Structure formats: C-alpha cells, structure tokens
C-alpha cells in the first residue's frame, strides 16, 4: 500500500482490454441509454401535454422519470466514453460529481416512490379526502421535498467520502461508487462516512417501512371491496408502482449488500450495470404496460401520427 496521497485522477475498471469488445460495450450501452432516455421522455411529454394525466399520481411519475433520466446519465455516458476512447481515467472532479449525483438521484427516486405509495394509500383508503389531502400545493411540496432530501443526502455522502485520505487510486468498478472508494481510503479516515452510511440506511429503511405499511393498509381495504371489478380496478393503479418499488429495492440491495471484498470484479460490474440501467429503463415500460390511461395518451399523441392512412380513411368514411 503506498503512502497517503491526495489523488487527482482515479483509474476505473474497464470492461475488456480487447478493442472489439470495447466497441461492443459502447454500442450496447448506447442503445440501452437511448432507449431509457426515450422511454422516460415519452412519459414526461405525455403527462405534460395530456390534461387527463394532470393528477397527483402522474405528477409524481413525471418527477420519477426526470430522476431516472438523471440517474442513468450519471455513469453510463462516462462508461461509453471510456470504452470508445480506450481509457480508464476519470478526474477527481468527475469522480466527486458521479458520487454526488448518483446519491442525489437515487435518494430522490426512493423518496418519490415513498410519496407515490402515500398517494395510493390516500386514494384507496381515504377516497373522500383525496382531493383535499393531495391538492396541487401539497403535491408540489412533497415533490420539492424529495429533491431537497436528495441534495442533502448527496452533499453528506460526497462531503464525507472525499474528506478522507486515499491510499490508492484504482477503483474496482466502471464508475465511482462509495463502497469501492471506501476500500481505497486509509483505515483511520472513514469514521465520518460510515456514520453517514448508517444515517442513510436508516432513512432508506424508514422509506421502505412506510411503503410496506401503506400497501398493507391498501390490500386490507381492497379485500373489503365487494365487487371483483372494483378490486381489480383498485389494484391496477397500485401494481405498476409496487413492481417499480420491488425492482428498485432489489437491485439496490443486491449492489450494496454484497461484500465488496469477496465479490469478483466481473460479478460486481454486472450487478452495477443491473442497478444502473434496469430500473430507469423498465419504469416507463412497466407503467405503460399496466396503465390504460398512459396507453391511451400514447396512442393519442403518437399512434395517430404513425398511422395517417388509417386516420384519413376514418375521416372519409
């Protein structure tokens, strides 16, 4: 282990030393990135342009799509650039930015998912008070609170992580993430970051517990609905959110609970790609597949333009 130093650059882990495989990784990441950006942009455009979607649930969904675009844009473009340019270098400033914005968007995602669970809880368990409790002002405050909490947690994590002294600059990951950076710090300088991690873990556990409690109450009230059609309608508004929450928590838990000292580099990189790409890419798909209002708005704004001949025949006949 070298002496304590102040690093100006970090060395990231490359996907391969073979040039053809590097280009293949670049193309694969580019396709996944463009698909994710396009899917989330479609959600944002649909919610913004369709007045039928100007409800609290879709307002929070639009914020979630914005956070997902930011989330996947933190590390994937840099990974594509490194694969294309055949390099593994990242500057100290870029590494700090990656850590800050990764925590920022991830924590914002988690708080928004918690707020969306509360929205579904009020809609199903207190339908008569829904418009009062989830008015426009309250929705804006909750969404703004999610972004502010994300900034606060990101500032805590990035400040605590990079206030330590690094004894090495070789990050065993294709982007800067806190578990890998902590392996590079000197043993006597990580107390502050561990304290921040415990605080963030408690906050995440609180959000997760609230989501679980909300859905316990939701399912209890849904089972009391006498008609099967009413139960299906109530569940149809909750299932997409529940799937998104499960996907977010599963991939995040898989990434951060795996012991970094025992995980092989290839496995760690696959897990990192999984939680970096899968939730932002799948969220628009999940909400589009299970939501009739999103599908109707999608057809209204895009489907008619793709089928002009069918629209003309409808007008003529």
BASEMI-209740 format. One record per residue (C-alpha): residue number from 1; residue in three letters; x negated, z negated, y. Coordinates in steps of 0.5 Angstrom, whole numbers. Layout:
N
+-----+---------+-------+-------+-------+
| num | residuo |    px |    pz |    py |
+-----+---------+-------+-------+-------+
| NUM |     Ala |     X |     Z |     Y |
...
+-----+---------+-------+-------+-------+
REM end
This chain:
317
+-----+---------+-------+-------+-------+
| num | residuo |    px |    pz |    py |
+-----+---------+-------+-------+-------+
|   1 |     Unk |     0 |     0 |     0 |
|   2 |     Unk |    -3 |     2 |     7 |
|   3 |     Unk |    -4 |    -3 |    13 |
|   4 |     Unk |     2 |    -4 |    17 |
|   5 |     Unk |     3 |     2 |    22 |
|   6 |     Unk |     8 |     5 |    27 |
|   7 |     Unk |    11 |    11 |    24 |
|   8 |     Unk |    12 |    18 |    28 |
|   9 |     Unk |    14 |    22 |    22 |
|  10 |     Unk |    17 |    21 |    15 |
|  11 |     Unk |    17 |    25 |     9 |
|  12 |     Unk |    23 |    27 |     6 |
|  13 |     Unk |    24 |    28 |    -2 |
|  14 |     Unk |    25 |    36 |    -3 |
|  15 |     Unk |    30 |    39 |    -8 |
|  16 |     Unk |    25 |    43 |   -11 |
|  17 |     Unk |    18 |    46 |   -10 |
|  18 |     Unk |    20 |    53 |   -13 |
|  19 |     Unk |    21 |    57 |    -7 |
|  20 |     Unk |    27 |    61 |   -10 |
|  21 |     Unk |    31 |    54 |   -12 |
|  22 |     Unk |    30 |    52 |    -5 |
|  23 |     Unk |    33 |    58 |    -2 |
|  24 |     Unk |    39 |    57 |    -7 |
|  25 |     Unk |    40 |    50 |    -5 |
|  26 |     Unk |    40 |    53 |     2 |
|  27 |     Unk |    46 |    58 |     0 |
|  28 |     Unk |    49 |    52 |    -4 |
|  29 |     Unk |    49 |    47 |     2 |
|  30 |     Unk |    51 |    53 |     7 |
|  31 |     Unk |    57 |    55 |     3 |
|  32 |     Unk |    59 |    47 |     2 |
|  33 |     Unk |    58 |    46 |     9 |
|  34 |     Unk |    62 |    52 |    12 |
|  35 |     Unk |    68 |    50 |     7 |
|  36 |     Unk |    68 |    43 |     9 |
|  37 |     Unk |    68 |    45 |    17 |
|  38 |     Unk |    73 |    50 |    16 |
|  39 |     Unk |    78 |    45 |    12 |
|  40 |     Unk |    78 |    40 |    17 |
|  41 |     Unk |    78 |    44 |    23 |
|  42 |     Unk |    85 |    47 |    20 |
|  43 |     Unk |    87 |    40 |    19 |
|  44 |     Unk |    86 |    39 |    27 |
|  45 |     Unk |    89 |    45 |    29 |
|  46 |     Unk |    95 |    44 |    25 |
|  47 |     Unk |    96 |    37 |    28 |
|  48 |     Unk |    94 |    39 |    35 |
|  49 |     Unk |    99 |    45 |    35 |
|  50 |     Unk |   105 |    43 |    31 |
|  51 |     Unk |   110 |    38 |    34 |
|  52 |     Unk |   113 |    37 |    28 |
|  53 |     Unk |   106 |    33 |    26 |
|  54 |     Unk |   106 |    29 |    32 |
|  55 |     Unk |   107 |    23 |    28 |
|  56 |     Unk |   102 |    17 |    27 |
|  57 |     Unk |   100 |    19 |    20 |
|  58 |     Unk |    98 |    26 |    22 |
|  59 |     Unk |    95 |    23 |    29 |
|  60 |     Unk |    90 |    19 |    24 |
|  61 |     Unk |    89 |    24 |    20 |
|  62 |     Unk |    86 |    29 |    25 |
|  63 |     Unk |    82 |    23 |    27 |
|  64 |     Unk |    79 |    22 |    20 |
|  65 |     Unk |    78 |    30 |    20 |
|  66 |     Unk |    74 |    29 |    26 |
|  67 |     Unk |    70 |    24 |    23 |
|  68 |     Unk |    69 |    28 |    17 |
|  69 |     Unk |    66 |    34 |    21 |
|  70 |     Unk |    61 |    29 |    24 |
|  71 |     Unk |    60 |    25 |    17 |
|  72 |     Unk |    57 |    32 |    14 |
|  73 |     Unk |    54 |    34 |    20 |
|  74 |     Unk |    49 |    28 |    20 |
|  75 |     Unk |    45 |    30 |    14 |
|  76 |     Unk |    47 |    37 |    11 |
|  77 |     Unk |    44 |    41 |    17 |
|  78 |     Unk |    37 |    38 |    16 |
|  79 |     Unk |    37 |    39 |     9 |
|  80 |     Unk |    39 |    46 |    10 |
|  81 |     Unk |    33 |    47 |    15 |
|  82 |     Unk |    28 |    44 |    11 |
|  83 |     Unk |    30 |    48 |     5 |
|  84 |     Unk |    30 |    54 |     9 |
|  85 |     Unk |    23 |    53 |    12 |
|  86 |     Unk |    20 |    50 |     6 |
|  87 |     Unk |    18 |    43 |     9 |
|  88 |     Unk |    20 |    36 |     8 |
|  89 |     Unk |    18 |    33 |    15 |
|  90 |     Unk |    23 |    29 |    20 |
|  91 |     Unk |    21 |    26 |    26 |
|  92 |     Unk |    22 |    18 |    28 |
|  93 |     Unk |    28 |    20 |    33 |
|  94 |     Unk |    31 |    25 |    28 |
|  95 |     Unk |    31 |    19 |    23 |
|  96 |     Unk |    34 |    14 |    27 |
|  97 |     Unk |    39 |    19 |    29 |
|  98 |     Unk |    41 |    20 |    22 |
|  99 |     Unk |    42 |    13 |    20 |
| 100 |     Unk |    46 |    11 |    27 |
| 101 |     Unk |    51 |    17 |    26 |
| 102 |     Unk |    51 |    16 |    18 |
| 103 |     Unk |    53 |     9 |    19 |
| 104 |     Unk |    58 |    11 |    25 |
| 105 |     Unk |    62 |    16 |    22 |
| 106 |     Unk |    62 |    12 |    15 |
| 107 |     Unk |    65 |     6 |    18 |
| 108 |     Unk |    70 |    10 |    23 |
| 109 |     Unk |    72 |    13 |    16 |
| 110 |     Unk |    73 |     6 |    13 |
| 111 |     Unk |    77 |     3 |    19 |
| 112 |     Unk |    81 |     9 |    20 |
| 113 |     Unk |    83 |     9 |    12 |
| 114 |     Unk |    85 |     2 |    13 |
| 115 |     Unk |    89 |     4 |    19 |
| 116 |     Unk |    93 |     9 |    15 |
| 117 |     Unk |    94 |     4 |    10 |
| 118 |     Unk |    97 |     0 |    15 |
| 119 |     Unk |   101 |     6 |    18 |
| 120 |     Unk |   104 |     7 |    11 |
| 121 |     Unk |   106 |     0 |    10 |
| 122 |     Unk |   110 |    -1 |    16 |
| 123 |     Unk |   113 |     6 |    15 |
| 124 |     Unk |   116 |     4 |     8 |
| 125 |     Unk |   116 |    -4 |     8 |
| 126 |     Unk |   119 |    -4 |    15 |
| 127 |     Unk |   122 |     2 |    17 |
| 128 |     Unk |   127 |     0 |    22 |
| 129 |     Unk |   121 |    -3 |    26 |
| 130 |     Unk |   116 |     3 |    25 |
| 131 |     Unk |   117 |     7 |    32 |
| 132 |     Unk |   116 |     0 |    36 |
| 133 |     Unk |   110 |    -2 |    32 |
| 134 |     Unk |   107 |     5 |    31 |
| 135 |     Unk |   108 |     7 |    38 |
| 136 |     Unk |   104 |    12 |    42 |
| 137 |     Unk |   100 |     7 |    45 |
| 138 |     Unk |    99 |     3 |    39 |
| 139 |     Unk |    96 |     9 |    35 |
| 140 |     Unk |    91 |    10 |    41 |
| 141 |     Unk |    89 |     3 |    41 |
| 142 |     Unk |    88 |     3 |    33 |
| 143 |     Unk |    84 |    10 |    33 |
| 144 |     Unk |    80 |     8 |    39 |
| 145 |     Unk |    78 |     1 |    36 |
| 146 |     Unk |    76 |     5 |    29 |
| 147 |     Unk |    71 |     9 |    33 |
| 148 |     Unk |    69 |     3 |    37 |
| 149 |     Unk |    67 |    -1 |    31 |
| 150 |     Unk |    64 |     5 |    28 |
| 151 |     Unk |    59 |     5 |    34 |
| 152 |     Unk |    58 |    -3 |    34 |
| 153 |     Unk |    56 |    -3 |    26 |
| 154 |     Unk |    52 |     3 |    27 |
| 155 |     Unk |    48 |     0 |    33 |
| 156 |     Unk |    47 |    -6 |    29 |
| 157 |     Unk |    44 |    -3 |    23 |
| 158 |     Unk |    40 |     2 |    26 |
| 159 |     Unk |    37 |    -3 |    31 |
| 160 |     Unk |    36 |    -8 |    25 |
| 161 |     Unk |    33 |    -3 |    21 |
| 162 |     Unk |    28 |     0 |    26 |
| 163 |     Unk |    26 |    -6 |    29 |
| 164 |     Unk |    22 |    -7 |    22 |
| 165 |     Unk |    15 |    -5 |    21 |
| 166 |     Unk |    14 |     1 |    16 |
| 167 |     Unk |     8 |     0 |    11 |
| 168 |     Unk |     9 |     8 |     9 |
| 169 |     Unk |    13 |    14 |    11 |
| 170 |     Unk |    15 |    17 |     4 |
| 171 |     Unk |    23 |    17 |     4 |
| 172 |     Unk |    25 |    18 |    -3 |
| 173 |     Unk |    31 |    21 |    -1 |
| 174 |     Unk |    33 |    28 |     2 |
| 175 |     Unk |    35 |    24 |     9 |
| 176 |     Unk |    34 |    18 |    12 |
| 177 |     Unk |    39 |    12 |     9 |
| 178 |     Unk |    38 |     5 |     9 |
| 179 |     Unk |    37 |     3 |     2 |
| 180 |     Unk |    31 |     8 |     2 |
| 181 |     Unk |    28 |     6 |     9 |
| 182 |     Unk |    28 |    -2 |     7 |
| 183 |     Unk |    23 |     0 |     1 |
| 184 |     Unk |    18 |     2 |     6 |
| 185 |     Unk |    18 |    -4 |    10 |
| 186 |     Unk |    14 |   -10 |    10 |
| 187 |     Unk |    16 |   -16 |     6 |
| 188 |     Unk |    16 |   -20 |    12 |
| 189 |     Unk |    20 |   -16 |    16 |
| 190 |     Unk |    27 |   -14 |    13 |
| 191 |     Unk |    31 |   -21 |    14 |
| 192 |     Unk |    35 |   -18 |    20 |
| 193 |     Unk |    37 |   -12 |    16 |
| 194 |     Unk |    39 |   -16 |    10 |
| 195 |     Unk |    43 |   -20 |    15 |
| 196 |     Unk |    47 |   -14 |    18 |
| 197 |     Unk |    48 |   -11 |    11 |
| 198 |     Unk |    51 |   -18 |     9 |
| 199 |     Unk |    56 |   -17 |    15 |
| 200 |     Unk |    57 |   -10 |    14 |
| 201 |     Unk |    59 |   -11 |     7 |
| 202 |     Unk |    64 |   -17 |     9 |
| 203 |     Unk |    67 |   -12 |    14 |
| 204 |     Unk |    68 |    -7 |     8 |
| 205 |     Unk |    71 |   -12 |     3 |
| 206 |     Unk |    76 |   -14 |     9 |
| 207 |     Unk |    78 |    -7 |    10 |
| 208 |     Unk |    78 |    -6 |     2 |
| 209 |     Unk |    82 |   -12 |     1 |
| 210 |     Unk |    87 |   -10 |     7 |
| 211 |     Unk |    88 |    -3 |     3 |
| 212 |     Unk |    90 |    -7 |    -3 |
| 213 |     Unk |    94 |   -12 |     0 |
| 214 |     Unk |    98 |    -6 |     3 |
| 215 |     Unk |    99 |    -2 |    -3 |
| 216 |     Unk |   101 |    -8 |    -7 |
| 217 |     Unk |   107 |    -9 |    -2 |
| 218 |     Unk |   108 |    -2 |    -2 |
| 219 |     Unk |   109 |    -1 |    -9 |
| 220 |     Unk |   113 |    -7 |    -9 |
| 221 |     Unk |   118 |    -4 |    -4 |
| 222 |     Unk |   118 |     3 |    -7 |
| 223 |     Unk |   120 |     0 |   -14 |
| 224 |     Unk |   126 |    -3 |   -11 |
| 225 |     Unk |   129 |     4 |    -8 |
| 226 |     Unk |   135 |     5 |   -13 |
| 227 |     Unk |   134 |    13 |   -13 |
| 228 |     Unk |   129 |    16 |   -16 |
| 229 |     Unk |   128 |    22 |   -11 |
| 230 |     Unk |   127 |    16 |    -6 |
| 231 |     Unk |   122 |    13 |   -10 |
| 232 |     Unk |   118 |    20 |   -10 |
| 233 |     Unk |   119 |    21 |    -3 |
| 234 |     Unk |   116 |    15 |    -1 |
| 235 |     Unk |   110 |    15 |    -6 |
| 236 |     Unk |   109 |    23 |    -4 |
| 237 |     Unk |   107 |    20 |     3 |
| 238 |     Unk |   102 |    15 |     0 |
| 239 |     Unk |    99 |    19 |    -6 |
| 240 |     Unk |    94 |    23 |    -2 |
| 241 |     Unk |    92 |    17 |     2 |
| 242 |     Unk |    91 |    13 |    -4 |
| 243 |     Unk |    87 |    19 |    -7 |
| 244 |     Unk |    82 |    19 |    -1 |
| 245 |     Unk |    81 |    12 |    -1 |
| 246 |     Unk |    79 |    12 |    -8 |
| 247 |     Unk |    74 |    18 |    -7 |
| 248 |     Unk |    71 |    15 |    -1 |
| 249 |     Unk |    70 |     8 |    -4 |
| 250 |     Unk |    68 |    10 |   -11 |
| 251 |     Unk |    63 |    15 |    -8 |
| 252 |     Unk |    60 |    10 |    -3 |
| 253 |     Unk |    60 |     4 |    -8 |
| 254 |     Unk |    56 |     9 |   -13 |
| 255 |     Unk |    51 |    10 |    -8 |
| 256 |     Unk |    50 |     3 |    -5 |
| 257 |     Unk |    50 |    -1 |   -11 |
| 258 |     Unk |    46 |     3 |   -16 |
| 259 |     Unk |    39 |    -1 |   -16 |
| 260 |     Unk |    34 |     4 |   -12 |
| 261 |     Unk |    28 |     1 |   -16 |
| 262 |     Unk |    31 |     3 |   -22 |
| 263 |     Unk |    34 |    10 |   -20 |
| 264 |     Unk |    31 |    16 |   -22 |
| 265 |     Unk |    30 |    21 |   -16 |
| 266 |     Unk |    34 |    26 |   -18 |
| 267 |     Unk |    40 |    22 |   -20 |
| 268 |     Unk |    39 |    18 |   -13 |
| 269 |     Unk |    39 |    25 |   -10 |
| 270 |     Unk |    45 |    27 |   -14 |
| 271 |     Unk |    49 |    21 |   -12 |
| 272 |     Unk |    47 |    22 |    -5 |
| 273 |     Unk |    50 |    29 |    -5 |
| 274 |     Unk |    56 |    27 |    -8 |
| 275 |     Unk |    58 |    22 |    -3 |
| 276 |     Unk |    55 |    26 |     3 |
| 277 |     Unk |    59 |    32 |     1 |
| 278 |     Unk |    65 |    31 |    -3 |
| 279 |     Unk |    70 |    26 |     1 |
| 280 |     Unk |    69 |    30 |     7 |
| 281 |     Unk |    70 |    37 |     3 |
| 282 |     Unk |    76 |    34 |    -1 |
| 283 |     Unk |    80 |    30 |     4 |
| 284 |     Unk |    83 |    37 |     7 |
| 285 |     Unk |    85 |    39 |     0 |
| 286 |     Unk |    88 |    33 |    -2 |
| 287 |     Unk |    92 |    33 |     4 |
| 288 |     Unk |    94 |    40 |     4 |
| 289 |     Unk |    96 |    40 |    -4 |
| 290 |     Unk |   100 |    34 |    -4 |
| 291 |     Unk |   104 |    35 |     3 |
| 292 |     Unk |   109 |    39 |     4 |
| 293 |     Unk |   109 |    39 |    12 |
| 294 |     Unk |   102 |    41 |    12 |
| 295 |     Unk |   103 |    47 |     7 |
| 296 |     Unk |   109 |    49 |    12 |
| 297 |     Unk |   105 |    48 |    18 |
| 298 |     Unk |    99 |    52 |    15 |
| 299 |     Unk |   104 |    58 |    13 |
| 300 |     Unk |   107 |    58 |    20 |
| 301 |     Unk |   100 |    59 |    24 |
| 302 |     Unk |    96 |    62 |    19 |
| 303 |     Unk |   100 |    65 |    13 |
| 304 |     Unk |   104 |    70 |    17 |
| 305 |     Unk |    98 |    73 |    20 |
| 306 |     Unk |    96 |    74 |    14 |
| 307 |     Unk |   102 |    78 |    11 |
| 308 |     Unk |   104 |    82 |    17 |
| 309 |     Unk |   107 |    88 |    13 |
| 310 |     Unk |   112 |    82 |    10 |
| 311 |     Unk |   114 |    80 |    17 |
| 312 |     Unk |   115 |    87 |    19 |
| 313 |     Unk |   120 |    88 |    13 |
| 314 |     Unk |   123 |    81 |    15 |
| 315 |     Unk |   125 |    84 |    22 |
| 316 |     Unk |   127 |    91 |    20 |
| 317 |     Unk |   132 |    88 |    14 |
+-----+---------+-------+-------+-------+
REM end
